[in-house]
Amino acid sequence: MLRTDNATMRFGGLTAVSALNMSVSDGEIVGLIGPNGAGKTTAFNMITGVYKPTEGSVEYNGTDISRLPPHKITEIGLARTFQNIRLFRGMNVLENVLVAANLRNRVNFFSSVLHLPVYRERERIAKEEALELLDSVGLADLAYEAATSLPYGKQRRLEIVRALATKPSLLLLDEPAAGMNPHESRELMEFIRAIRDRFSLSILLIEHHMQVVMGVCDRMYVLEYGLTIADGTPAEIRSNPRVIDAYLGVD
Ligand SMILES: Nc1ncnc2c1ncn2[C@@H]1O[C@H](COP(=O)(O)OP(=O)(O)OP(=O)(O)O)[C@@H](O)[C@H]1O
């Protein structure tokens, strides 16, 4: 479903990602790993329309999406989270989810300002759906808590839920286990598998935490200085001499 075809991103003289050929099939969990500065976030930015590839393309279900703006890419079913938590401060858990849901169900500006019945009805449905979503991931009892008062692991989970509110078919997670303790990391792995099954998702994730990435991914790609130095199953990656040299050896 997702396929990058020689996707390349240059910033001046620096090639941040070079001829990336990567695919994610329906229902797959795929990892993207590599040392700092390898080009992982740049790859995400190309896939989600933040950057237009300098060369090559990104296809989603056979359509070239590499020239589309980020909101169009969200509309066709890609959603992402970021390396640093970006929850809205001053909003509760439910409101954080509703803001994201509105990205998908763009409400007509006038009907919203005038509080027309159509707007109120949509708002009611959106709230119901958001509460159902929170319930399905075990966060419903926290719906009216301030988002930033949640424990760290739950804030990260809320970020993922917020991405789910845009009803994606492909979810991109940028270092979901960052800053988590071993217990939270284990819970996260179960959570990632559970949402893949429940929402029929494909998942692409960047992760430095080796237990998480090896434990949860079906396949993975390894980048170094923008080049793809390996791809394969976790077992293949673990025993790949080039990867051990470039990356695993120093971890
Ligand atoms: N907007 C930009 N302008 C110029 N250079 C950039 C830009 N974005 C990224 N780079 C450079 O591209 C290279 C790849 O960066 P990128 O953030 O994609 O790496 P990464 O693998 O995600 O690293 P990390 O694990 O630290 O997040 C780095 O050398 C970085 O400095």
PDBQT file of the ligand as one rigid body, heavy atoms in Angstrom, charges set to zero:
ROOT
HETATM    1  N1  LIG A 301      15.140  21.032   7.065  1.00  0.00    +0.000 N 
HETATM    2  C1  LIG A 301      16.402  20.638   7.008  1.00  0.00    +0.000 A 
HETATM    3  N2  LIG A 301      17.361  21.437   6.510  1.00  0.00    +0.000 NA
HETATM    4  C2  LIG A 301      18.653  21.036   6.437  1.00  0.00    +0.000 A 
HETATM    5  N3  LIG A 301      19.103  19.842   6.888  1.00  0.00    +0.000 NA
HETATM    6  C3  LIG A 301      18.194  19.003   7.424  1.00  0.00    +0.000 A 
HETATM    7  C4  LIG A 301      16.806  19.347   7.519  1.00  0.00    +0.000 A 
HETATM    8  N4  LIG A 301      16.152  18.303   8.085  1.00  0.00    +0.000 NA
HETATM    9  C5  LIG A 301      17.071  17.369   8.341  1.00  0.00    +0.000 A 
HETATM   10  N5  LIG A 301      18.291  17.775   7.939  1.00  0.00    +0.000 N 
HETATM   11  C6  LIG A 301      19.547  17.008   8.011  1.00  0.00    +0.000 C 
HETATM   12  O1  LIG A 301      19.297  15.759   7.393  1.00  0.00    +0.000 OA
HETATM   13  C7  LIG A 301      19.992  14.719   8.089  1.00  0.00    +0.000 C 
HETATM   14  C8  LIG A 301      18.984  13.669   8.502  1.00  0.00    +0.000 C 
HETATM   15  O2  LIG A 301      18.190  14.203   9.576  1.00  0.00    +0.000 OA
HETATM   16  P1  LIG A 301      16.949  13.425  10.211  1.00  0.00    +0.000 P 
HETATM   17  O3  LIG A 301      16.360  14.335  11.221  1.00  0.00    +0.000 OA
HETATM   18  O4  LIG A 301      16.076  12.937   9.130  1.00  0.00    +0.000 OA
HETATM   19  O5  LIG A 301      17.657  12.200  10.931  1.00  0.00    +0.000 OA
HETATM   20  P2  LIG A 301      17.060  11.146  11.930  1.00  0.00    +0.000 P 
HETATM   21  O6  LIG A 301      17.518   9.823  11.461  1.00  0.00    +0.000 OA
HETATM   22  O7  LIG A 301      15.599  11.359  12.066  1.00  0.00    +0.000 OA
HETATM   23  O8  LIG A 301      17.795  11.522  13.278  1.00  0.00    +0.000 OA
HETATM   24  P3  LIG A 301      17.297  11.431  14.815  1.00  0.00    +0.000 P 
HETATM   25  O9  LIG A 301      17.350   9.985  15.184  1.00  0.00    +0.000 OA
HETATM   26  O10 LIG A 301      18.321  12.240  15.534  1.00  0.00    +0.000 OA
HETATM   27  O11 LIG A 301      15.935  12.019  14.871  1.00  0.00    +0.000 OA
HETATM   28  C9  LIG A 301      20.724  15.364   9.249  1.00  0.00    +0.000 C 
HETATM   29  O12 LIG A 301      22.048  15.582   8.856  1.00  0.00    +0.000 OA
HETATM   30  C10 LIG A 301      19.980  16.671   9.443  1.00  0.00    +0.000 C 
HETATM   31  O13 LIG A 301      20.812  17.659   9.966  1.00  0.00    +0.000 OA
ENDROOT
TORSDOF 0
